[in-house]
């Protein structure tokens, strides 16, 4: 097990790339650059080239050329399987390096990146590598003298735009199924966290994946992201991020070539806690993890808790008692409870919600303060507000920070109504020992995932995505492959 000093030394030795990776090599693109700062210290990590229109054009050309050559798209599933498994092995070998890059870029605890994010991402590449030779095309029951085939074919060039909260994971969620299906990918990482994606693209070539299959174009949303969304030679655009930006990508598709757009957007996930929950203390611990893990920067974070009134006060006290275990500290220190918020701007937004909740009359139970460590003020205490008005901003809007809103309820019907009274529908959780209630509520709550007696469950084998303002794309599971293939009918008369 690595110590704090071990991680500090690994961070000091890290190589941080700053240029786009296109066609198997790092290249100069664009003229502008943006700063990449470590939110935990405020130190400048690098100045990264903004790929912009020029870089996106070059990356799409490289991806299209590789796709049309057939070296990946028509190489056969055995070839792709072998290369993706080697790629997964390389990601595992470089897991400490990649975890450090994510921690430096966006402030997450390095042990979370290393012990959770990297293993999941590695296994996801293995999962799709092993899946692709087990999915068969179809033979249709056409009339005698004919043969009707339904084939699943790669679509071509996939654009992927991912957020800063899980840089390695989100790359894997998009790129693994897209590449496994035979497509070539142009990926734009968030401007706050470009480093691991650039290194991963380099490792893909080392693994024997043909040049041009995985290209990475760092840049700002209004330049590089927009160029990718509008590009007429991108066949599919997969996006994870805010609902506001997701709407832009739908507009870009309509303004360009009607490319398919798959959105996984924001959330305001409810956690319904009933008095008959089997272990209220364990439920409180799950609640704390569901809002304070990763500094609350989780799209499906269970940021609003609805508690049956008879156990309301007890439950709030139990959750507040968990706050000490999430005290923010140096992200490179395994003992830290949380890391840093990704940027000063994001921290400002989180604190605006805190100030707004105070002004709206919610009761601050614990936390609510911005902290400074060294030259950085990108730290926020784990925070709980009680008696939150369901109509208030804290109850309705996505904070993307470590702030929990608690509201009591008096009946099951009221709890369901409050849970569904949201612009989002990404995830939800229910704590109850009543099996009939569990079945009722999983039907009645409008969310892409409903977890019973747990919080925010997901796996490689089950689809992840939501309804309403949370978008309509599905990552993970075999269903994710559906986004990256087209159904082609082949009809042969003989």
N, C-alpha and C positions, 0 to 999 in steps of 0.2 A: 504494500500500500504506500503510495507516494505521500510525502510530507508537504507542508506548505513551502518549505525551502526548495524541495524538488520541483514543484510547479513553477516557482519563481525562476529557477534556473532554466527550465524548459521554455518559459515565456521569453526570457532574455535571448535565447538562441533561435527563436522562431524566425522563419523566413516569410515575409509578407509580400505577396505579389501585388502589383499595381496596374498591370496592363491586361487587356482582353486576351482570352485564349481562344484562338480561331484556327480551325484547320490543323490542329495538332501542335500549335506553337503560340507563344506569347507574342503579340504584335502591338504596334503603335496604332491607336485609332483616336480620331477626334482631336480637338485642340484644348478642350476644357478639362479641368480636374476638380475633384472635391476632396475635402479633408476626411480622413478616417481617424477618429479619436477614440481612445480607450475611456469609456464612461466611468470606470472605477477610479481613474487617476486624473483624467483630463488631458493626459499626454497625447501628443500627435503620433499616431502609429505610422501613417503613410499619407501620401497624396495620390489618389487613385484616378486614373484616366477615365473620363466619362465617355463611353463608347459612342453615344449619340447615333445620329442617322448613318454616318459613315461606317461605324463599327457594326451596327445591326445589319446593314447591307452586306458587308463582308462576311459576317457570320452566317447569314441566311444563304448567301452564295455557296459558302463552303459546305453547309449542311445539305443543300440541294444537290450539289455536285456529288457528294458522297452517297446520298440516297439514290440518285439516278445511276450511279456506277454499279450498284448492286452488291458492293463488297460487304455490306451489312444487311440491307433490306432483303436481298435474295440469297444470302449466304447459307441459309438453313438454320433451323432452330438448334441443332447440335453445336454448330459453330458459335452462335450467340450465347448459348448456355455456358459453354466452356470459358469464353472470354468474361462473361459477367461474374462467374464464380471466382475467377482469378482476380477480377476487380474487387470483389467483396473481400477476398483475402488481403489485398493490399490496403484497403480501408481499415481493416482490423489491425494490420501491422503498424499503421500510422495513426492509430486512434488517439494516442496522447498528443501528438502534434496537432491534429485537427481539433481536438477538444480545447487546447490552448488558444488556437486561432479564434474559435467561437467565443471563448471567455473574454479574450482581449477586445474583440470587436464589439460585443453587445452586452457584456457585463454579467453573463450568467455564471453560476458556480461551475468551476471547471470539473468538479467531481460529477455533477449532474450530466454535463456534456460527455464526459468519458465513460461513466458507468451506465448511463441510460440512453442518451441520444445515439451515440456511436454504435453500441450493440444492436439497437433496433434498426438503424439504417443499414448496417452490414447484413443483418438477417433479412431485411426487405429485398436487397439485391439478390440474395440467395433464393428467397422465396419465388421471385418472378423468374429467375433463371431456371429454377426447377419446374416451374409451372408451364412454360411455353411449349414443351414437347408433350404435354398431356392434355392440351386443348385441341380438339379436332374440328375440322370443317364438317359440313353437313351434306348429305345426299337427299335431295327432295324426291317425293313420290310422284315423279312426272310420268306421262303416258308411255306405253311401250314404244321402243324405238328412239327414245330420248334419254338423255342424262342431264339432270339438273343439279348443279353444285352450288352450295352457298359457302363462299370462302371469306375468311377474315384476313384482310390485307392491311398492311401499314398504310398510314395516311400521307406520310412524307416528312415535312418539317414541322416540328412541334416547338412552339414558343412557350417558355415557362417563366413565370414571374413569381418569386417567393418572398416571404417576409423575413424580418430580422430576428424573430423570437426563437426559432429553431433552424438555424442555417443549414446544418448537415441533414437533419431529419427531413425538412421540407424539400431539399434537393432530391433525396431518395424517394420521397412520396411521389414526385412528379417524374423524375428521370428514369427510375427503375422500370416501371411498367411501360413507359414510352419507348425506351431503348430495347427492352425485351421483345416488344411487338415488332421491332424492325425499323423504327423511325430514327431520324436524326434530330437532335435537340439543340436549341439556342436558349440558354438560361440566363435570365437577369436576376442576380441576387439583390437583396435590399442594399441600398447605398450605405447603410450602417454596418453591414456585415458581409463584405465581399470576399474575405480572405480565404475561408475554407473552400468555397466553391471553385475558386481559381486553382487551388492546390489539388482538389479532387479531379478536375478536368485533366490536369497533368498526369495524375495517377491512372486515369482511364487509358491514356495512350501507352503508359508503361505496362498496363495489363494486356495489351494486344488488341484493344478496341480500336478500330480504324480511325485515322485522323478525320475530323469533321463530324463524327457521331455525337460528341458532346462538346459544345462550344459555350463559353461563358463570357457575357458582355456586362461588366459592371457599369453602373451609371445611375443618373437621377430618374425619377419617375416621369417627369415632364419632358425629358429628352429621350433617353434610351428606352424607357418603358413605353412611351407613346409611339416611338418609331417601331417597336416590335409589334404593338397592337395594331398599327395601321399597315404593316407590311403586306403587300399583295401576294407574296410568295410564302407566307406562313399559313399552314393548313389548319392548325389547331393551336389555341392559346389556353393554357392551363394556369390559373391564378389562385393564390391564397393571399388574403390581405383584407383590407377594410371594405365594407360594403360600398362606400363612396367611390373608391377606385375601381371596384368591380363593375359599377355602372359605366365607368368610362370605357372599359374594355368592350362591353357590349356595344357602345356607341362606335368605337373604333372598327369593330367587325362590320357594322352596318355601313360605315363610311368607306370601307375598303373592299374586301373580297368575300364577305359573308363567311369568314372562317368560323369554324366551331369554337365556342368559348365555354370553358368549364370553370365555374366560380365556386370557391369555398371562402366565404366571407366571415363577417363578424358574428359575435354572439353575446347573449346576456343570459347565460344558462341558470335556471332555477334549481335549487335543491329543496325538496319538500320533506320536512322532518315531522313525523307524527309521534304522538305520545307513546304509541306502542312499539317504537323502535326498540329492537332487542337490547342494544347497548348504546346508551346515549353518549357516554364518554368516547367510545370508539367512533360514533357518528360525528362527534365534534372534531375529533382528530382528522377524520376524512374531510370534513368541511375546511379545516385550516389548510390542509394540503391542497385542496381544490381551488383555493383562492391565493395562497401565498407562495406556492411552488413557482419557480421561474419568475419571481417578482410579480406574479399575477399576469404576466404577459403570455397568456394562453387564450386562443380564440374561444375555446369551449370552457374557460374558467367558470366555475360555479360561483358567480359573483353576487348572486342574490339568494338569500336563504329565507324560506317561508317556514315558520315554526308554529306548531299547534300551541295555542295559548297556554294550556295547562302545564307545559314543560318549557315555555318560552324563556323565562328568567334563568332557570337552571342551565338551559342549553347555551344561552349567551355567555354565561359565566364560564362554562366549560371551554367554549371556543376562545374566549379572551385569555384563558390560562395557557392556551397553546402558543400564544404570540411570542413568548420568550424564546422558543425554539427556532423562530424565524427572524431573529434580530439580524439586520443587514451587516455585512462586513466585506472584507477583501474577497473577491470571487475566486482568487487563487488559494484561499485558505479553506481546507476541508471542514473546519469548524464553523465557518460562517453559516448563518441560517438562510440568508438570501444574499444575492449579489447586488449589483447596481442596476438602476434603470438605464435604458439604452442611450439616452441623450438628455441634455438639459431641456430641450424642447418637450420631450415626452414627459419628463419629470414635472415641468410646468403644467402640462395638461392634467396629470394625475392630481396635483395639488389644487388645481382649479375645481375639480370634483369634490375634493375634501372641503375646500372653502364654501362651495355651493351647498353641500350637505349641512354644514354648520348653519349657514344662513337660512336654510329651509326648515330648520328646527329639529333635525335628526339628532339623536343622543349619541355623542361620541363615547364609546366604551373603552377603547384602547387605541394607542397609536395616534395617527393624524399629523405627525411632524416630519418635516424634511430634514435630513441629516447631512452634515458635511464631513468628509474624510479626506484629509490632505487638501488638494486643490479641486476636489470634485464635490458637487452638491447633488449628485444624481442618486441619492439614497432616500427611501421613504420607509418609515416604520410600518410593520404589519398593522392594519387599521380595521376596526369594526365600528360601524354605525348601527344603532338599534332604532326601532320605531320609525323606519324609513317610509315616507309617503310613497305608495306605489306609482303615483303620477310624477314624482320628482326625477330630475336628471340622473341621480345616482341609481335609481331603480330601473331606469329605462335605457340609458346609454352605455355603450361599451367604454369602460375606463382603461383597460389594458394596464392595470397596475394593482398593487396589493391592498385593495380597498373592498371590504365586504359590506353589503347592505342586508340588514335583517328586518323582516316584517312578520308580525304574528298573524295567524289566521284562526278562525273558529270552527270551520267545517271543511269536510273534504271537497265539497263543491266550490267553496270559496278558494281553497288552495289551488284547485285546477284552473279556475278562472284567472287567478293572479298569475299562475305559471304561463298560461297561454296569452295573457295580455302583454304582448311584446312584439316588436317589429322583427325579432329574430326567432329562429327555430333550430338551433344547432344541436344542443344537448340538454339533458335534464337528468336529475337523480331523485330517487324516492327512498326514504328510510322508513320501513315499516316491517313488522313481523306478521302482518295480516296478508296471507297469500291472495285472497280474493281481491283485496284493495290493490295489491301490486299488479295483478292482471288488469283490473279496471283502469288504473292510472297509466299504465304503459300504452293502452289503447287511446286514452283521452288526451294525453299530453302531446302536443304537436311539436315534435323534435326529431331530428335525425337519429339520435341515440338516446335511449332512456335506460339508465342504470338503476337497478334495485339493490339497495343495501351496499352501496359503494359510490364512488364519484368518478365520472368521466372515464369509463372503461372503454378501451379500444384495443385492437390487435391487428396483426397482418391479415387475419382471416375474415375480418368483418369490415364492411364499408363504413367510411367516415365522411359525413357531410350533413347538410341540413336542409331546411325549408325556409320559405319567406325570405327575409332580408339576409339570411345566412347563405344564400346561394343554392345551387342545385347540382354542383359537381360531387362526385364521390371518389375519394382516395382510398387506398388500401383494398385488400381482398382481390379476388379474381375480377370483380366488377370494375375495378379501375382500368383494366385492360380495354374495356369497352370504349373508353374515351379516345383511345389511340389506334383503333382499327376501324375500317369501313367494311360493310357487308357487300361483297361482289357476287352477283349471280352469274354463273357460267352455264349456258344451255347448249347442249350438243345434240344434234339430230344425226342418227346413224342408221 
